[in-house]
Amino acid sequence: MEERKKLLTLVGISGLIGGLCCLTPIVLILLGISTVSFAAELGDVLYWKYRWVFRILGLGTLIVALVVYYRGKGICTLDHVKRNRNKIINTSLIVLISAVSIYTVWTYVILHYWGVAVGLPW
């Protein structure tokens, strides 16, 4: 059970980091730091020009987290990797698919409706 919690945390954090391009304008509005028009413009800039930066940052976070996770499990050398190859591949694919799913739901469903609720024009 502890292992599942760690993997769920890895997946959640990397999926949410990938969606920061759309969360940032909403947070600025909710904190009263920004106007809706500035937040809409910032959201356009972050999403259309820098969305790949956030996606790569999320993927990088996922890769680093998986390395730390496997090292904590005692898989530190290439010999250990060869012996546990199937487990590593299966776990990594499940984590990657789950992270992409969380990113998609987070960015295109949850944040979209939050943005509409606070008045952003997207």
A tleap script that builds the chain and sets N, CA, C and O, in Angstrom:
source leaprc.protein.ff14SB
mol = sequence {
  NMET GLU GLU ARG LYS LYS LEU LEU THR LEU
  VAL GLY ILE SER GLY LEU ILE GLY GLY LEU
  CYS CYS LEU THR PRO ILE VAL LEU ILE LEU
  LEU GLY ILE SER THR VAL SER PHE ALA ALA
  GLU LEU GLY ASP VAL LEU TYR TRP LYS TYR
  ARG TRP VAL PHE ARG ILE LEU GLY LEU GLY
  THR LEU ILE VAL ALA LEU VAL VAL TYR TYR
  ARG GLY LYS GLY ILE CYS THR LEU ASP HIE
  VAL LYS ARG ASN ARG ASN LYS ILE ILE ASN
  THR SER LEU ILE VAL LEU ILE SER ALA VAL
  SER ILE TYR THR VAL TRP THR TYR VAL ILE
  LEU HIE TYR TRP GLY VAL ALA VAL GLY LEU
  PRO CTRP
}
set mol.1.N position { 0.818 -1.198 0.000 }
set mol.1.CA position { 0.000 0.000 0.000 }
set mol.1.C position { 0.861 1.261 0.000 }
set mol.1.O position { 0.539 2.252 -0.655 }
set mol.2.N position { 1.951 1.201 0.742 }
set mol.2.CA position { 2.885 2.334 0.793 }
set mol.2.C position { 3.449 2.624 -0.599 }
set mol.2.O position { 3.637 3.784 -0.966 }
set mol.3.N position { 3.717 1.578 -1.364 }
set mol.3.CA position { 4.264 1.723 -2.711 }
set mol.3.C position { 3.273 2.444 -3.627 }
set mol.3.O position { 3.664 3.294 -4.426 }
set mol.4.N position { 2.012 2.105 -3.509 }
set mol.4.CA position { 0.982 2.757 -4.337 }
set mol.4.C position { 0.858 4.229 -4.007 }
set mol.4.O position { 0.655 5.050 -4.902 }
set mol.5.N position { 0.976 4.574 -2.742 }
set mol.5.CA position { 0.895 5.984 -2.353 }
set mol.5.C position { 2.052 6.777 -2.941 }
set mol.5.O position { 1.875 7.904 -3.402 }
set mol.6.N position { 3.240 6.176 -2.922 }
set mol.6.CA position { 4.408 6.855 -3.496 }
set mol.6.C position { 4.229 7.053 -5.001 }
set mol.6.O position { 4.501 8.132 -5.529 }
set mol.7.N position { 3.773 6.010 -5.682 }
set mol.7.CA position { 3.570 6.126 -7.125 }
set mol.7.C position { 2.471 7.139 -7.453 }
set mol.7.O position { 2.604 7.907 -8.406 }
set mol.8.N position { 1.392 7.146 -6.677 }
set mol.8.CA position { 0.313 8.113 -6.907 }
set mol.8.C position { 0.806 9.536 -6.692 }
set mol.8.O position { 0.411 10.450 -7.416 }
set mol.9.N position { 1.660 9.723 -5.707 }
set mol.9.CA position { 2.245 11.047 -5.467 }
set mol.9.C position { 3.110 11.467 -6.643 }
set mol.9.O position { 3.037 12.614 -7.083 }
set mol.10.N position { 3.933 10.555 -7.161 }
set mol.10.CA position { 4.770 10.857 -8.322 }
set mol.10.C position { 3.923 11.279 -9.513 }
set mol.10.O position { 4.208 12.275 -10.178 }
set mol.11.N position { 2.887 10.510 -9.766 }
set mol.11.CA position { 2.015 10.774 -10.905 }
set mol.11.C position { 1.307 12.110 -10.733 }
set mol.11.O position { 1.258 12.912 -11.665 }
set mol.12.N position { 0.764 12.349 -9.563 }
set mol.12.CA position { 0.023 13.576 -9.315 }
set mol.12.C position { 0.872 14.824 -9.443 }
set mol.12.O position { 0.459 15.801 -10.069 }
set mol.13.N position { 2.049 14.798 -8.855 }
set mol.13.CA position { 2.923 15.973 -8.895 }
set mol.13.C position { 3.352 16.283 -10.318 }
set mol.13.O position { 3.320 17.443 -10.730 }
set mol.14.N position { 3.752 15.278 -11.074 }
set mol.14.CA position { 4.209 15.546 -12.438 }
set mol.14.C position { 3.053 15.995 -13.324 }
set mol.14.O position { 3.245 16.858 -14.180 }
set mol.15.N position { 1.870 15.440 -13.145 }
set mol.15.CA position { 0.713 15.874 -13.929 }
set mol.15.C position { 0.312 17.307 -13.611 }
set mol.15.O position { -0.061 18.062 -14.509 }
set mol.16.N position { 0.386 17.684 -12.343 }
set mol.16.CA position { 0.019 19.040 -11.950 }
set mol.16.C position { 1.060 20.065 -12.391 }
set mol.16.O position { 0.711 21.188 -12.756 }
set mol.17.N position { 2.332 19.684 -12.359 }
set mol.17.CA position { 3.376 20.605 -12.827 }
set mol.17.C position { 3.197 20.889 -14.320 }
set mol.17.O position { 3.395 22.017 -14.770 }
set mol.18.N position { 2.827 19.876 -15.070 }
set mol.18.CA position { 2.585 20.078 -16.496 }
set mol.18.C position { 1.449 21.045 -16.766 }
set mol.18.O position { 1.442 21.710 -17.802 }
set mol.19.N position { 0.483 21.139 -15.853 }
set mol.19.CA position { -0.662 22.022 -16.041 }
set mol.19.C position { -0.527 23.387 -15.402 }
set mol.19.O position { -1.504 24.134 -15.349 }
set mol.20.N position { 0.655 23.736 -14.914 }
set mol.20.CA position { 0.836 25.042 -14.283 }
set mol.20.C position { 0.652 26.212 -15.250 }
set mol.20.O position { 0.384 27.333 -14.819 }
set mol.21.N position { 0.791 25.961 -16.534 }
set mol.21.CA position { 0.611 27.039 -17.506 }
set mol.21.C position { -0.808 27.593 -17.452 }
set mol.21.O position { -1.032 28.771 -17.730 }
set mol.22.N position { -1.750 26.751 -17.098 }
set mol.22.CA position { -3.147 27.189 -17.047 }
set mol.22.C position { -3.602 27.530 -15.635 }
set mol.22.O position { -4.571 28.269 -15.461 }
set mol.23.N position { -2.922 27.007 -14.633 }
set mol.23.CA position { -3.295 27.270 -13.244 }
set mol.23.C position { -2.838 28.643 -12.777 }
set mol.23.O position { -3.536 29.299 -12.003 }
set mol.24.N position { -1.692 29.077 -13.233 }
set mol.24.CA position { -1.111 30.331 -12.766 }
set mol.24.C position { -2.044 31.528 -12.925 }
set mol.24.O position { -2.210 32.272 -11.959 }
set mol.25.N position { -2.668 31.762 -14.095 }
set mol.25.CA position { -3.583 32.904 -14.197 }
set mol.25.C position { -4.778 32.811 -13.251 }
set mol.25.O position { -5.227 33.825 -12.717 }
set mol.26.N position { -5.291 31.606 -13.042 }
set mol.26.CA position { -6.441 31.449 -12.157 }
set mol.26.C position { -6.061 31.774 -10.715 }
set mol.26.O position { -6.820 32.429 -10.001 }
set mol.27.N position { -4.891 31.318 -10.294 }
set mol.27.CA position { -4.429 31.605 -8.937 }
set mol.27.C position { -4.218 33.103 -8.751 }
set mol.27.O position { -4.561 33.648 -7.702 }
set mol.28.N position { -3.663 33.771 -9.747 }
set mol.28.CA position { -3.453 35.221 -9.650 }
set mol.28.C position { -4.772 35.964 -9.471 }
set mol.28.O position { -4.846 36.929 -8.710 }
set mol.29.N position { -5.808 35.519 -10.168 }
set mol.29.CA position { -7.121 36.150 -10.024 }
set mol.29.C position { -7.711 35.860 -8.653 }
set mol.29.O position { -8.214 36.763 -7.984 }
set mol.30.N position { -7.651 34.599 -8.234 }
set mol.30.CA position { -8.238 34.229 -6.949 }
set mol.30.C position { -7.552 34.915 -5.776 }
set mol.30.O position { -8.195 35.184 -4.761 }
set mol.31.N position { -6.256 35.203 -5.895 }
set mol.31.CA position { -5.535 35.910 -4.842 }
set mol.31.C position { -5.718 37.428 -4.928 }
set mol.31.O position { -5.279 38.155 -4.036 }
set mol.32.N position { -6.349 37.899 -5.973 }
set mol.32.CA position { -6.570 39.332 -6.136 }
set mol.32.C position { -5.354 40.078 -6.633 }
set mol.32.O position { -5.309 41.305 -6.534 }
set mol.33.N position { -4.377 39.386 -7.158 }
set mol.33.CA position { -3.141 40.004 -7.628 }
set mol.33.C position { -3.297 40.509 -9.053 }
set mol.33.O position { -2.577 41.416 -9.470 }
set mol.34.N position { -4.218 39.940 -9.796 }
set mol.34.CA position { -4.315 40.222 -11.220 }
set mol.34.C position { -5.752 40.535 -11.614 }
set mol.34.O position { -6.706 40.142 -10.944 }
set mol.35.N position { -5.872 41.254 -12.722 }
set mol.35.CA position { -7.186 41.457 -13.311 }
set mol.35.C position { -7.476 40.302 -14.263 }
set mol.35.O position { -6.577 39.552 -14.644 }
set mol.36.N position { -8.727 40.174 -14.634 }
set mol.36.CA position { -9.108 39.080 -15.521 }
set mol.36.C position { -8.470 39.252 -16.895 }
set mol.36.O position { -8.040 38.270 -17.502 }
set mol.37.N position { -8.403 40.480 -17.391 }
set mol.37.CA position { -7.838 40.687 -18.723 }
set mol.37.C position { -6.337 40.361 -18.747 }
set mol.37.O position { -5.852 39.758 -19.704 }
set mol.38.N position { -5.599 40.759 -17.696 }
set mol.38.CA position { -4.186 40.416 -17.645 }
set mol.38.C position { -3.993 38.910 -17.508 }
set mol.38.O position { -3.112 38.331 -18.144 }
set mol.39.N position { -4.819 38.277 -16.678 }
set mol.39.CA position { -4.707 36.830 -16.487 }
set mol.39.C position { -5.028 36.081 -17.776 }
set mol.39.O position { -4.396 35.071 -18.085 }
set mol.40.N position { -6.000 36.574 -18.521 }
set mol.40.CA position { -6.327 35.934 -19.798 }
set mol.40.C position { -5.155 36.052 -20.768 }
set mol.40.O position { -4.822 35.093 -21.465 }
set mol.41.N position { -4.537 37.214 -20.812 }
set mol.41.CA position { -3.373 37.408 -21.682 }
set mol.41.C position { -2.202 36.543 -21.221 }
set mol.41.O position { -1.519 35.928 -22.040 }
set mol.42.N position { -1.973 36.497 -19.908 }
set mol.42.CA position { -0.903 35.653 -19.369 }
set mol.42.C position { -1.176 34.186 -19.675 }
set mol.42.O position { -0.262 33.445 -20.037 }
set mol.43.N position { -2.419 33.769 -19.533 }
set mol.43.CA position { -2.777 32.386 -19.852 }
set mol.43.C position { -2.521 32.060 -21.309 }
set mol.43.O position { -2.045 30.971 -21.632 }
set mol.44.N position { -2.835 33.003 -22.196 }
set mol.44.CA position { -2.565 32.787 -23.623 }
set mol.44.C position { -1.074 32.656 -23.886 }
set mol.44.O position { -0.644 31.773 -24.627 }
set mol.45.N position { -0.287 33.535 -23.278 }
set mol.45.CA position { 1.160 33.490 -23.485 }
set mol.45.C position { 1.741 32.197 -22.923 }
set mol.45.O position { 2.526 31.522 -23.589 }
set mol.46.N position { 1.355 31.855 -21.700 }
set mol.46.CA position { 1.916 30.648 -21.084 }
set mol.46.C position { 1.484 29.391 -21.819 }
set mol.46.O position { 2.275 28.462 -21.983 }
set mol.47.N position { 0.229 29.354 -22.263 }
set mol.47.CA position { -0.238 28.134 -22.911 }
set mol.47.C position { 0.270 28.027 -24.344 }
set mol.47.O position { 0.769 26.974 -24.740 }
set mol.48.N position { 0.155 29.081 -25.116 }
set mol.48.CA position { 0.494 28.983 -26.541 }
set mol.48.C position { 1.984 29.047 -26.806 }
set mol.48.O position { 2.459 28.405 -27.743 }
set mol.49.N position { 2.740 29.796 -26.021 }
set mol.49.CA position { 4.176 29.910 -26.290 }
set mol.49.C position { 5.032 29.000 -25.419 }
set mol.49.O position { 6.092 28.547 -25.853 }
set mol.50.N position { 4.589 28.729 -24.203 }
set mol.50.CA position { 5.446 28.002 -23.255 }
set mol.50.C position { 4.857 26.689 -22.767 }
set mol.50.O position { 5.357 26.121 -21.797 }
set mol.51.N position { 3.816 26.195 -23.406 }
set mol.51.CA position { 3.208 24.961 -22.909 }
set mol.51.C position { 4.168 23.787 -22.960 }
set mol.51.O position { 4.100 22.903 -22.107 }
set mol.52.N position { 5.075 23.758 -23.955 }
set mol.52.CA position { 6.039 22.662 -24.030 }
set mol.52.C position { 7.052 22.725 -22.906 }
set mol.52.O position { 7.566 21.694 -22.474 }
set mol.53.N position { 7.346 23.926 -22.427 }
set mol.53.CA position { 8.254 24.055 -21.289 }
set mol.53.C position { 7.636 23.396 -20.062 }
set mol.53.O position { 8.309 22.661 -19.340 }
set mol.54.N position { 6.356 23.661 -19.830 }
set mol.54.CA position { 5.684 23.071 -18.677 }
set mol.54.C position { 5.533 21.558 -18.842 }
set mol.54.O position { 5.669 20.813 -17.871 }
set mol.55.N position { 5.262 21.113 -20.032 }
set mol.55.CA position { 5.137 19.678 -20.274 }
set mol.55.C position { 6.476 18.966 -20.077 }
set mol.55.O position { 6.529 17.892 -19.478 }
set mol.56.N position { 7.551 19.564 -20.580 }
set mol.56.CA position { 8.884 18.974 -20.405 }
set mol.56.C position { 9.290 19.009 -18.935 }
set mol.56.O position { 9.922 18.073 -18.443 }
set mol.57.N position { 8.932 20.082 -18.231 }
set mol.57.CA position { 9.207 20.166 -16.803 }
set mol.57.C position { 8.455 19.072 -16.042 }
set mol.57.O position { 9.012 18.454 -15.135 }
set mol.58.N position { 7.205 18.833 -16.402 }
set mol.58.CA position { 6.447 17.750 -15.777 }
set mol.58.C position { 7.048 16.388 -16.071 }
set mol.58.O position { 7.145 15.548 -15.176 }
set mol.59.N position { 7.454 16.156 -17.316 }
set mol.59.CA position { 8.085 14.891 -17.685 }
set mol.59.C position { 9.424 14.721 -16.980 }
set mol.59.O position { 9.751 13.625 -16.524 }
set mol.60.N position { 10.196 15.794 -16.889 }
set mol.60.CA position { 11.474 15.739 -16.171 }
set mol.60.C position { 11.273 15.424 -14.698 }
set mol.60.O position { 12.031 14.651 -14.112 }
set mol.61.N position { 10.251 16.022 -14.102 }
set mol.61.CA position { 9.924 15.724 -12.713 }
set mol.61.C position { 9.565 14.255 -12.548 }
set mol.61.O position { 9.965 13.616 -11.575 }
set mol.62.N position { 8.811 13.725 -13.499 }
set mol.62.CA position { 8.424 12.315 -13.451 }
set mol.62.C position { 9.644 11.397 -13.565 }
set mol.62.O position { 9.742 10.407 -12.841 }
set mol.63.N position { 10.561 11.717 -14.456 }
set mol.63.CA position { 11.760 10.894 -14.637 }
set mol.63.C position { 12.630 10.926 -13.384 }
set mol.63.O position { 13.092 9.880 -12.928 }
set mol.64.N position { 12.857 12.107 -12.826 }
set mol.64.CA position { 13.664 12.217 -11.603 }
set mol.64.C position { 12.987 11.472 -10.454 }
set mol.64.O position { 13.651 10.787 -9.676 }
set mol.65.N position { 11.680 11.609 -10.353 }
set mol.65.CA position { 10.954 10.929 -9.281 }
set mol.65.C position { 11.032 9.414 -9.430 }
set mol.65.O position { 11.158 8.705 -8.432 }
set mol.66.N position { 10.961 8.908 -10.659 }
set mol.66.CA position { 11.085 7.467 -10.874 }
set mol.66.C position { 12.476 6.970 -10.515 }
set mol.66.O position { 12.618 5.896 -9.929 }
set mol.67.N position { 13.501 7.739 -10.859 }
set mol.67.CA position { 14.872 7.352 -10.505 }
set mol.67.C position { 15.018 7.289 -8.985 }
set mol.67.O position { 15.586 6.335 -8.452 }
set mol.68.N position { 14.510 8.297 -8.294 }
set mol.68.CA position { 14.577 8.303 -6.828 }
set mol.68.C position { 13.770 7.142 -6.254 }
set mol.68.O position { 14.206 6.503 -5.297 }
set mol.69.N position { 12.613 6.865 -6.821 }
set mol.69.CA position { 11.762 5.762 -6.373 }
set mol.69.C position { 12.487 4.421 -6.524 }
set mol.69.O position { 12.506 3.615 -5.593 }
set mol.70.N position { 13.079 4.184 -7.689 }
set mol.70.CA position { 13.775 2.916 -7.916 }
set mol.70.C position { 15.032 2.795 -7.063 }
set mol.70.O position { 15.363 1.701 -6.607 }
set mol.71.N position { 15.724 3.882 -6.845 }
set mol.71.CA position { 16.905 3.827 -5.975 }
set mol.71.C position { 16.499 3.503 -4.549 }
set mol.71.O position { 17.218 2.800 -3.838 }
set mol.72.N position { 15.352 4.011 -4.130 }
set mol.72.CA position { 14.845 3.675 -2.802 }
set mol.72.C position { 14.456 2.214 -2.681 }
set mol.72.O position { 14.449 1.656 -1.584 }
set mol.73.N position { 14.130 1.593 -3.814 }
set mol.73.CA position { 13.796 0.168 -3.835 }
set mol.73.C position { 15.043 -0.711 -3.955 }
set mol.73.O position { 14.934 -1.937 -3.984 }
set mol.74.N position { 16.222 -0.095 -4.023 }
set mol.74.CA position { 17.463 -0.856 -4.098 }
set mol.74.C position { 17.917 -1.162 -5.516 }
set mol.74.O position { 18.809 -1.990 -5.704 }
set mol.75.N position { 17.340 -0.529 -6.503 }
set mol.75.CA position { 17.754 -0.738 -7.895 }
set mol.75.C position { 18.695 0.406 -8.257 }
set mol.75.O position { 18.272 1.474 -8.699 }
set mol.76.N position { 19.980 0.148 -8.057 }
set mol.76.CA position { 20.967 1.221 -8.209 }
set mol.76.C position { 21.979 0.971 -9.321 }
set mol.76.O position { 22.560 1.923 -9.841 }
set mol.77.N position { 22.202 -0.277 -9.695 }
set mol.77.CA position { 23.210 -0.587 -10.700 }
set mol.77.C position { 22.545 -1.139 -11.958 }
set mol.77.O position { 21.370 -1.506 -11.948 }
set mol.78.N position { 23.315 -1.190 -13.028 }
set mol.78.CA position { 22.776 -1.742 -14.275 }
set mol.78.C position { 22.423 -3.213 -14.134 }
set mol.78.O position { 21.500 -3.697 -14.790 }
set mol.79.N position { 23.149 -3.925 -13.286 }
set mol.79.CA position { 22.838 -5.332 -13.055 }
set mol.79.C position { 21.455 -5.478 -12.404 }
set mol.79.O position { 20.675 -6.353 -12.778 }
set mol.80.N position { 21.165 -4.610 -11.428 }
set mol.80.CA position { 19.837 -4.619 -10.805 }
set mol.80.C position { 18.758 -4.247 -11.822 }
set mol.80.O position { 17.663 -4.810 -11.808 }
set mol.81.N position { 19.071 -3.306 -12.692 }
set mol.81.CA position { 18.108 -2.893 -13.717 }
set mol.81.C position { 17.814 -4.045 -14.661 }
set mol.81.O position { 16.660 -4.274 -15.025 }
set mol.82.N position { 18.851 -4.769 -15.058 }
set mol.82.CA position { 18.651 -5.919 -15.962 }
set mol.82.C position { 17.794 -6.997 -15.312 }
set mol.82.O position { 16.945 -7.600 -15.969 }
set mol.83.N position { 18.014 -7.239 -14.030 }
set mol.83.CA position { 17.236 -8.266 -13.333 }
set mol.83.C position { 15.776 -7.853 -13.144 }
set mol.83.O position { 14.888 -8.706 -13.144 }
set mol.84.N position { 15.524 -6.567 -12.985 }
set mol.84.CA position { 14.170 -6.066 -12.731 }
set mol.84.C position { 13.591 -5.334 -13.942 }
set mol.84.O position { 12.715 -4.482 -13.789 }
set mol.85.N position { 14.068 -5.655 -15.131 }
set mol.85.CA position { 13.696 -4.925 -16.345 }
set mol.85.C position { 12.192 -4.895 -16.568 }
set mol.85.O position { 11.642 -3.825 -16.826 }
set mol.86.N position { 11.518 -6.014 -16.481 }
set mol.86.CA position { 10.069 -6.056 -16.741 }
set mol.86.C position { 9.292 -5.223 -15.732 }
set mol.86.O position { 8.360 -4.509 -16.103 }
set mol.87.N position { 9.667 -5.307 -14.463 }
set mol.87.CA position { 8.988 -4.517 -13.435 }
set mol.87.C position { 9.196 -3.023 -13.671 }
set mol.87.O position { 8.264 -2.233 -13.524 }
set mol.88.N position { 10.409 -2.640 -14.033 }
set mol.88.CA position { 10.710 -1.225 -14.276 }
set mol.88.C position { 9.928 -0.716 -15.474 }
set mol.88.O position { 9.347 0.368 -15.416 }
set mol.89.N position { 9.904 -1.475 -16.551 }
set mol.89.CA position { 9.191 -1.047 -17.758 }
set mol.89.C position { 7.691 -0.945 -17.492 }
set mol.89.O position { 7.062 0.048 -17.856 }
set mol.90.N position { 7.122 -1.962 -16.864 }
set mol.90.CA position { 5.689 -1.949 -16.601 }
set mol.90.C position { 5.282 -0.812 -15.667 }
set mol.90.O position { 4.309 -0.103 -15.927 }
set mol.91.N position { 6.028 -0.644 -14.585 }
set mol.91.CA position { 5.719 0.428 -13.638 }
set mol.91.C position { 5.886 1.794 -14.291 }
set mol.91.O position { 5.050 2.677 -14.096 }
set mol.92.N position { 6.951 1.979 -15.062 }
set mol.92.CA position { 7.179 3.271 -15.717 }
set mol.92.C position { 6.093 3.587 -16.727 }
set mol.92.O position { 5.656 4.734 -16.818 }
set mol.93.N position { 5.649 2.601 -17.485 }
set mol.93.CA position { 4.568 2.839 -18.452 }
set mol.93.C position { 3.258 3.173 -17.761 }
set mol.93.O position { 2.540 4.074 -18.194 }
set mol.94.N position { 2.941 2.460 -16.694 }
set mol.94.CA position { 1.708 2.761 -15.956 }
set mol.94.C position { 1.765 4.161 -15.369 }
set mol.94.O position { 0.783 4.900 -15.424 }
set mol.95.N position { 2.913 4.528 -14.807 }
set mol.95.CA position { 3.067 5.865 -14.222 }
set mol.95.C position { 2.978 6.934 -15.308 }
set mol.95.O position { 2.338 7.964 -15.098 }
set mol.96.N position { 3.603 6.714 -16.458 }
set mol.96.CA position { 3.557 7.687 -17.547 }
set mol.96.C position { 2.134 7.859 -18.078 }
set mol.96.O position { 1.680 8.987 -18.275 }
set mol.97.N position { 1.440 6.770 -18.307 }
set mol.97.CA position { 0.058 6.849 -18.803 }
set mol.97.C position { -0.837 7.535 -17.780 }
set mol.97.O position { -1.696 8.335 -18.148 }
set mol.98.N position { -0.647 7.234 -16.514 }
set mol.98.CA position { -1.439 7.872 -15.464 }
set mol.98.C position { -1.140 9.367 -15.372 }
set mol.98.O position { -2.056 10.169 -15.190 }
set mol.99.N position { 0.126 9.747 -15.493 }
set mol.99.CA position { 0.497 11.161 -15.432 }
set mol.99.C position { -0.089 11.927 -16.605 }
set mol.99.O position { -0.565 13.048 -16.428 }
set mol.100.N position { -0.067 11.348 -17.798 }
set mol.100.CA position { -0.657 12.004 -18.964 }
set mol.100.C position { -2.170 12.139 -18.778 }
set mol.100.O position { -2.752 13.156 -19.156 }
set mol.101.N position { -2.799 11.132 -18.206 }
set mol.101.CA position { -4.240 11.196 -17.948 }
set mol.101.C position { -4.569 12.291 -16.944 }
set mol.101.O position { -5.513 13.057 -17.139 }
set mol.102.N position { -3.791 12.364 -15.870 }
set mol.102.CA position { -4.017 13.417 -14.873 }
set mol.102.C position { -3.775 14.788 -15.489 }
set mol.102.O position { -4.541 15.719 -15.240 }
set mol.103.N position { -2.733 14.924 -16.281 }
set mol.103.CA position { -2.462 16.199 -16.945 }
set mol.103.C position { -3.624 16.607 -17.835 }
set mol.103.O position { -4.036 17.767 -17.831 }
set mol.104.N position { -4.151 15.666 -18.592 }
set mol.104.CA position { -5.250 15.975 -19.512 }
set mol.104.C position { -6.502 16.389 -18.758 }
set mol.104.O position { -7.126 17.394 -19.099 }
set mol.105.N position { -6.874 15.638 -17.751 }
set mol.105.CA position { -8.066 15.986 -16.964 }
set mol.105.C position { -7.855 17.304 -16.234 }
set mol.105.O position { -8.741 18.159 -16.222 }
set mol.106.N position { -6.687 17.472 -15.628 }
set mol.106.CA position { -6.376 18.688 -14.873 }
set mol.106.C position { -6.411 19.922 -15.772 }
set mol.106.O position { -7.043 20.920 -15.427 }
set mol.107.N position { -5.739 19.861 -16.920 }
set mol.107.CA position { -5.618 21.031 -17.777 }
set mol.107.C position { -6.886 21.310 -18.578 }
set mol.107.O position { -7.349 22.449 -18.638 }
set mol.108.N position { -7.438 20.283 -19.187 }
set mol.108.CA position { -8.511 20.510 -20.143 }
set mol.108.C position { -9.905 20.374 -19.564 }
set mol.108.O position { -10.876 20.732 -20.232 }
set mol.109.N position { -10.040 19.874 -18.352 }
set mol.109.CA position { -11.371 19.781 -17.750 }
set mol.109.C position { -11.454 20.688 -16.531 }
set mol.109.O position { -12.235 21.639 -16.514 }
set mol.110.N position { -10.654 20.398 -15.517 }
set mol.110.CA position { -10.764 21.125 -14.249 }
set mol.110.C position { -10.387 22.597 -14.413 }
set mol.110.O position { -11.177 23.476 -14.066 }
set mol.111.N position { -9.194 22.876 -14.934 }
set mol.111.CA position { -8.759 24.268 -15.051 }
set mol.111.C position { -9.591 25.055 -16.048 }
set mol.111.O position { -9.795 26.256 -15.876 }
set mol.112.N position { -10.068 24.394 -17.079 }
set mol.112.CA position { -10.928 25.083 -18.040 }
set mol.112.C position { -12.189 25.592 -17.350 }
set mol.112.O position { -12.574 26.748 -17.530 }
set mol.113.N position { -12.825 24.742 -16.571 }
set mol.113.CA position { -14.063 25.149 -15.904 }
set mol.113.C position { -13.814 26.141 -14.781 }
set mol.113.O position { -14.653 27.007 -14.531 }
set mol.114.N position { -12.666 26.033 -14.089 }
set mol.114.CA position { -12.317 27.039 -13.097 }
set mol.114.C position { -12.099 28.393 -13.787 }
set mol.114.O position { -12.543 29.426 -13.286 }
set mol.115.N position { -11.424 28.382 -14.923 }
set mol.115.CA position { -11.200 29.614 -15.668 }
set mol.115.C position { -12.499 30.242 -16.120 }
set mol.115.O position { -12.660 31.460 -16.032 }
set mol.116.N position { -13.423 29.441 -16.599 }
set mol.116.CA position { -14.730 29.957 -17.006 }
set mol.116.C position { -15.467 30.511 -15.784 }
set mol.116.O position { -16.140 31.537 -15.885 }
set mol.117.N position { -15.350 29.853 -14.647 }
set mol.117.CA position { -16.052 30.292 -13.443 }
set mol.117.C position { -15.557 31.653 -12.950 }
set mol.117.O position { -16.343 32.438 -12.421 }
set mol.118.N position { -14.254 31.942 -13.118 }
set mol.118.CA position { -13.744 33.242 -12.667 }
set mol.118.C position { -13.783 34.283 -13.774 }
set mol.118.O position { -13.379 35.426 -13.562 }
set mol.119.N position { -14.257 33.908 -14.937 }
set mol.119.CA position { -14.462 34.883 -16.002 }
set mol.119.C position { -13.391 34.957 -17.054 }
set mol.119.O position { -13.381 35.907 -17.836 }
set mol.120.N position { -12.487 33.999 -17.113 }
set mol.120.CA position { -11.477 34.021 -18.158 }
set mol.120.C position { -12.111 33.607 -19.486 }
set mol.120.O position { -12.933 32.691 -19.525 }
set mol.121.N position { -11.736 34.269 -20.554 }
set mol.121.CA position { -12.412 34.027 -21.837 }
set mol.121.C position { -11.822 32.864 -22.634 }
set mol.121.O position { -11.419 33.045 -23.784 }
set mol.122.N position { -11.767 31.700 -22.050 }
set mol.122.CA position { -11.338 30.550 -22.831 }
set mol.122.C position { -12.319 29.499 -22.746 }
set mol.122.O position { -12.138 28.437 -23.341 }
savepdb mol mol.pdb
quit
